[in-house]
């Protein structure tokens, strides 16, 4: 009985961790995309600036 409860807790925890991991991966992907976009726009701005 106790073992069953423990196993269930482990499974729930495993599911929670995998969901959390996927969530983190998603966030890092989004941040990477944002950084790439920002870098690109910054580069374009620099490119458009007249050389002093």
Secondary structure by P-SEA (a helix, b strand, c coil): caaaaaaaaaaaaaaaaaaaaaaaaaaaaaaaaaaaaaaaaaaaaaaacccc
